[in-house]
């Protein structure tokens, strides 16, 4: 909710700081760089600090930022505030994934899906809260909006010498940010309760219960996952951002229809993330990733093939939104099965997704301007779907190949141990030993019987005392020779 509230209130914020939309577009750049910085900082801090404390501080900082944003009266202060807000959001995003993996490990796939479903739900509710529940702002005709063609008019000395903070004229803007900020403050209070109630000993015991494993190609897997999320998140944000303009300019839809098409994409996206909570209890993360790749590949292929058909656009957009829903949480749960993910590792692939969110839509905007007659957005989605569909089998093979050899060696050693520890085999060996002993005893008796003619000389030593030792030695030698 805190991230998505910027979209529907962007025009109101521009009016509040007496700027036009084009001159205030740096607010998105500042928040993106803050988000990147927060992801990296959070990845480092989550390995050395209490997770509940760090999450509580980041959500509390988000609350303070949401309270202060409507009171900003200068563009520079608003951009700085959004950058700081992006840092706390990046820490929160990285920390949520790390904490779920730390608590549930490779068994936390349903919890991971629930976490990312809450993101989609908040993105759906924030615009409704801003524009429907709290009412709309005054009509555009009654507002003195700055001229976008003459941004220099907005840099008057009066604007520069104006107050830095002030109560906004639009109270709906204030209430929208205040309601979301209060909600996040309540969430942060629960995190602080967990920090004070659960001692550090509990946390260490909980974290130590997590089975630590490290894949043979740990760094290679993280780099491939970085690329995987780079193209996946880039394609997701690109389609969600440009499908409206594509439908109006390339297909010829009305704006109301294009808005409905955009809504159906995010609606199916959020709905399938909710259903994925149930599916994750009975399906492996790798299976869900394969299904998502197949759905996105098929839907993007039909979008390219029938790019002028409104019916195909509606159906394929719905399928594409549903297919893209579970990829990111399933990817995080999948990598945890083969190598333990800590703060720095989680920050690494989160940064990959954030860079894709920043770079690919910007590049597509430039290419679409140069080639307006081509469906560049659809080509991008198809190319990303092909890349992710090819990359995941490589990742899977890289993760399981050392384990396959290890399983074979372990199976061989287990078979040997089973043979050695089998009681029936030991009993059989003992029985064979007893039988062999009996056979040797019988052979000894046979030897004694064979030597019966010599026994008188042994029993009568007085007759021939010199022969007695010789006969005893010969008896022992013969018995030893037979044995």
N, C-alpha and C positions, 0 to 999 in steps of 0.2 A: 504493500500500500504506500509506503514512504517513497519508493522509487517511482511508482506509476503515477503519483499525484502531480508530478511536474508537467506531464503532457497536457491534461485538460486545464491546468491553471497557468500555462505558459504565457498566454496573452494577458492575463490579469497581472502576472508578475512584471511583464514588460511595461504595462501601463503604470504600475505602482512605482517603478523607478524612472518613469518618463523616458523610455527608450522604445525603439521599434524592434520588431522580432528579429530582423536580420542582424542588427548590431548586438543583440543579446544572445546570439547563437553560441557564443563562447561558453555559455553556462553548461552546455552539454559536454564540451571538451574538458572543462574544469572538473566536472563530476566524473568523467571517464578516467582522467589521470588520477584523480583522488581514489577512485575505485581500484585501479591498478596498484597504487601505492599501498592502500589498505590491505589488499590481498597478500602482497609480499610481506608487509609488516605483521599481519596476522599469522601468516605461516611460520614466521620466526618466533613470535611471542607465544603461540599455542604450544610450542615444544618446551618452554621454560616457565610458563605461568599457569596458574589455576584457570581451567577453561571456563568455569562458571563466572569467575571474577572478570575475566576479559570480555566475555559476552555481555555481562551486566554493564560494564563500563561503556562498551560500544553502543548498546541500545540506549543507555542514558545520554550519551553524546548525540545520538540520532534524535532523541526527544528534544534536547536543547536546540538543536539545529532547526527542527520543524517549528518550534515556538518562535524562533528569531527570524526565519525567512520572510514572513509577511511584513515584518517591521523594517526590513531593509529598504532604504530610499535611494541608494546609489547602485549603479550596475557593478562597479568593482567590488563593493562589499557583498553583493548578492553572489557574484561568481566565486569569491573566496569562501563564502559560507557554503555554497554547493560543493566546492572542492573538499572542504573539511567533512561535509556530510557524506561525500563519496568514499572517504577514507573509512569512516565508521561502517558504511554499508559493505565495503570490501572485507573488512574484518569479520563482520557478521556472516557474510556468505561463506567465507573460508571456514570460519569456526563452526558453523552448523554442520557442514560435511564432516569435519574432523571429529566433532563430538559424537556424532552418530556412529562413525566407524570405531571410535574408541570404546563406546559403550556396548555395541552389539557385534562389531567385527563383520565377518562375512555372513552373519545371520541377519544383518540389518537392512536387507533389501526392501521390505515393506515400509520400514521407518524412513528410509531414504526417499522412497516414492512419496510418502506422506509429506516430508519436508518440502519437496519441490512442487507438490500439489498446492501447498499453502502459498507458495510464490505466485502460481497461476491464479489462485483464488483472490489474493490481494490485488493483483493486477486487474482483475475483473471488477472488483468492488470499488476501487479507488475512484475511477471516473464517475461511477454512479453516485458515490458519496459527494463528489465535488459539484456535480451539475444537476442531479435530480433531487437528492435528499435535502441539500442545503439551498436549492434554488439557483437560478441563473443570474448573471450580472445584468447591468443595465444595457439597453440596446446599443449597438455599435454606433448608431446615428447620433446619440446623445453624448458620446465620449470623444474627447479631443485626443485623437490618436496621432502620434507623430508621423511625419511623412517619411516613408521608407526610402524615397528617392533622394532625400536631402537629410542624411543623418547629421550633417554639421549643424542643422538647426537645433538639434537636441543638446548640443554642448554649449549652452548659454551660460554666462557667468552666474546667473541666478540658480541654474541647476547645480553648478559646481559648488556654490556656497550654501546650498540648502542643507537641511539636517540629514545626518547619517541614518538615524533611526527615527521612526514615526509611526503613528497608528495608520493603517491603510484605510483608504476611503471605502473600499469594497469590503464590507464585513463578512461576506460569504467566503472570501479568500482567507480571512483570519480564522473563521470557524472551521473550514476544511482542514487546515494544517493543525489547528489546536486539537480537534477531535482525534486525528491520527496520532499526534504527538502524545496525547493522554493515554491512548490505547497502548502505545509502545512503552510508555512509562510504567504501566501496570505489568507488562511483560518483563521489563528490566527488574522490577521489584521481586518477582518470582525467582529470577536468576540470582539476585543477591541473597534471597532466603536460602536457596540451595547452597550458595557459597558458605554462609555462616552456619547452616545446620549440618551440612556434610563436611566432616573434617578432612584434612589433607590425607590422613591415614586411609579413610574410606576411598578417596580418589586414587591413591596409589594402589590400593588393593583391587579396585575396579579396573584400572589400566593394566595392572600386571596380569589380570585374568585373561586379557586379550592375547591370543596366541601370536607371537611375533614370528614372522617369516620374511624372507627376502629372496626374490627370484634371482636366478643366475644373471639374467639380463635386465636388472632392475631399472637402470638408467635408460636403456634403449626402450623399454616399455613406457616409461614416463614421457620420453620424447615423442614416441608414436601417439600416445594418448593426447599429448599437447596438440599435435597436428590434427588428430581426430576431432577434438573439441573445437579447434580453430575453424575448421570448415563446417562442422555441424552448427555451432552457434551463429556463425556468420550467415549461413543459408537461412536459418530460422528467422533471424532479425531482418535480413534482407527481404524475405518474402512478406513478413508481417508489416514491414515499413512501406514497401513499394507496390503491394497488390492493389491498393486503392487507385493510385495514379495509373498503373498498368491497365486496370479494368476500364477506366474512363477514356484513356487516350488510345490504347491499342485495340481494345475490344469494342469500345463505343457504348459502355454502360452508362446509365444515369448515376448521379452521385449517390442517390439513396440506395440503389442496387449495389454500387461499389462499397458503400459503407456496410451494408449487410454482408457482402462477401468477406470484408475484413473481419467483421464480427464472427462469422461462422468459422473462420480459421482459428481465432483465439478461443472460441467456445469449444470446439472439438479438441483443441489442445488441452484446455483445462479439464474437460470431461474425461479424457483418456488418462490424464495424470491421476485423477481420482480413482478410476477403475484399476489403474496399475497397482494401487495399494493391495487390492485383492489378488490380482494376477501374480504379484511378486511372491505370494505365499506358496504358490504351486508351480511356478516356472522359474527356471534358472535365469540369472541376468544375461548370460550369453544368448539364450533363446529369445529373450525379449529384444536384445539388440539386433539379432538376425531378422526378426519379424519387423522391427522398425525400419531396418535398412531395405528390406524387400518392399514394404509399403511406400516409403519415400522414393525409392527408385522407380517403382511402377507408376505412381501418381505424377512425378515430375516428367517421366517419359511421355505420358498421355497429355500433359500440359503443353509440352513442346510440339507434340504431334498434332494436336487440335487446339492451337493457341487462339483461334478466332471463334471458337464455339463457346457460347455462354453456358450451355448445359454442362459441357465437359469441365469448364472452369469452376462451376459450383461443386460438382462431384469430386473432382480431383483436389480442389482446395480443402474440402472436408477431410478427404483421406490423407492428404499431406499434413494437415494440422494434427490429426490423430497419430500419424506415424512418427512425427517429430517429438511427441510428448514425452516418451519414456527413455529416450536415448541417453541424456546426460545422467540422470540418477542411476540408470542401469549400468552405464560405463563406470561410474564410481564404485558401485557394488561389485562389479565384475573384477576390477583390478585388485580389490581388497582380497579376493579369493587366492591370489597368487603371490602378492607382496604386500606387506604392511604399509599403510599410508599414514604418514605423520603430517605435521603442520606444513613443513616446507614442500613436501611432495604434493599435498593438496593445493597449496598456493600456486605451484607450478602449472598444473593443468587448468586451474581456475583462471590464471593469467592468460593461458592459451585461448580459452573461450572468450575472454574479454577483448583480447586483441582481434579475434575474428569478428566480434561484434562491432569494433571500431573500424577495421580496415576494409572488410568486404563490402558493407553498404556504401562507404565513401567511394570505393573504386567503381562499384556498379552505378552510382549516380553520375560519375564522370563518363563512363562508357555509354550509358543510356542517353546522355546529352549529345554525344558524338554520333551515335547510331540510333536515332529515334524510331526508325522503322523496324528494327530487330527486337525480338523479345529477349533482351539481355538478361533480365531477371530470371526467366525460365531456363535459359542456358546455364546460368549460375547455379540454380537449384539442382539441375540435372547433373552438372559436373561435380558438385559437392556430394550428391548421392552416390555417384559412381566411385568417387574417391573414398568415401567412408565404407562403402560396400566392399571395396578391394582391400582397404587397410585393416579392417577388423580381422579377417582370416589370418593375415600376417601377424597381427598382435597375438591372436589366439595360439598360433603355432609357436611363436617365440616364447609364450608363457608356459605352454604345456610340453614342449620338446624336452627340456631337461628333466621334468617330472616323470615323463614316460620312461626314460632310461633309469631313473632312480627307482621307480615302481618295479621295474623288471629285476633290478638288483635286490630290492627289498623282498620281492616275492621269492626269489631264489634262496636268499638267506632264511626266510621264514619257512620254506619247505625243508631246508636242512635242519633247522631247529625243531620242526615238527617231527621229523624222522627220529631225531635224537631223543626227543622228550616223549615219544609215544610209549605209553605203558605196556601195550600189547607186544610191541617189538622187544622191550626190555624183558618182559616175562618170557618171551620166546627164546631170547638169548640165555636167560637163566636156566630154562629147561634144557637147552642144548648143552649148557655147561654141566648140569647135573648128569645128563646122559653120558657125556664124554667122561666124566669122573667115574661113573659106574663101569664104562667100557675099560678104562685104564685099570680099575681094581680087578675086573675079571681077568685082564691080561696078566696082572701081577700074580693072581692065583694060578693061572696056567703056567707061568714061569716057575713058581714054587713046585707045582706038580711035576714039571719036567725035571726038576732038580732033586726029586725024592731019592733016587739011587745014591746020591751023594750025602744025604742027611746022616747016615750012620757015622761017616767019618767026622761029621761036624759034632755030633752028639757024643762021640767017644774020643775025647781029646787025649785020654791017657794012652791010647794005642799008638797014635802017631802025633805027638805034640807039634812037630814041625809043619805038618800039613794043615793044621787048623787055621792059622791066619791066611794061608793061601786060599783055602776053600772059601773063607768068608769074603775075601777080596774078590774072588771069582764070582761069587753069588751077587755081590753088589754091582760089579762091572756088567754082568749079564743082564741084570734087571735094568740098569741104567741104559744099556744098549737097546733093549727092547722098547723102553719108554722113548 
